[in-house]
Amino acid sequence: MPKFEFDVTVPATMTARVEVEADTIEEAREKALTPSFYRDPANASFSLDEGNVPRDAYLPDEDDYSVVDAPSP
């Protein structure tokens, strides 16, 4: 029996408390949502939200797979 390998995705919610220096709340919000800011581990450390239950899994691309071990003919 062949073996297949592919990615399975489960949506989940993660949160990070961030500290932003800005002149206004609007500027602070904009800065906090800038990918280069929140992807920097020095600015944001994301963790799975408490009580968050990952939802149903899905295949993001059904055509993206590998045959890991195929049976010999």
N, C-alpha and C positions, 0 to 999 in steps of 0.2 A: 504494500500500500504506500503511495507516495506521501511525502511530507511537504507542507507548504508554509511559507513564512510571509507575513504581512503585518502592517500597522493596524492596531485597533485603538480608536480614540474614545475617551470618556470625558464629556464636558464637566468641568468643576469650577467652583468659584474660589479664588484666592484673593487675599487682601494684604496690603502693607500700609502701615502708618508712616507717613513721610513728613518731613519738616522742610518747609520751603521759605526762603527769604525773598520777599518781593515788596514793592511799594503799595500794591492794592490786592484785594482778594481776587480780583479778576486775573491779574498777572500771576498770582500764586497758583490758581487753578490751572491756568494755561501751562505753566512750567511743570506742575505735577503730572500733567497728562502728556508731556513730551517724551516720546520713547527713549531718547538718549538720557533723560533724567531718571525715569523709573526703572530702566533696565540696568542701571549702574548699581551694583550691590552696596556701594557706600551710601546710596540714597534710599533704597527700598529693599526690604527683605520680606518677600511674599511667603505666606503660609496658607494652607488650606483652612477655609473658614470653619469654625466650630459648628458642629451639627450638619455640616454640608455633606450630603450623600451624593456621590457621583451618579449622574443620570445614565440612561441606557447607552451602551457602547454602540459605535458604528464604524464602518470602514470609510475613511475619507476618500479613498480612491480604490474602487473594487478591481481595477486593472493593474494596480501596483502590488505585485507579489513576486515571490521567487519560489522555484521548486528546489527544496533543500535536499531531498533524497528521493530519487525516482527508482522504482523497482527495475531490476534487470529483466530484459526480454527473455 
